[in-house]
Amino acid sequence: MTPVTAENINRHELIGLNARVSGGNNKSQKKIKGSIVAETRNTLTLSNGKKEKTVSKGEASFIFNLGGTLVEVKGKTLIGRPEDRVKKKSKRDW
């Protein structure tokens, strides 16, 4: 499996990555951070070791820590079933 980078994060498995909510419609969610423990079509579940919080992908932005590199991703780009998103090819500009 290829390592997660800023270029391929939209097509990569997210479970196990460290993330935090950086923006969105619900301001109380901006405090949520932790390791991603579950993913559905429309949500990510983050755990800080004590509690698990579920965040809607479509209404938030996320900052992922990829080995010291911080990558911000709009949640709308992550919407989709995880198994289909991993298979999806990105558009190429020819």
Secondary structure, 3 states (H helix, E strand, C coil): CCCCCCCCHHHCCCCCCEEEEEEECCHHHHHCEEEEEEECCCEEEEECCCCEEEEEHHHEEEEEEECCEEEEEEHHHHCCCHHHHHHCCCCCCC
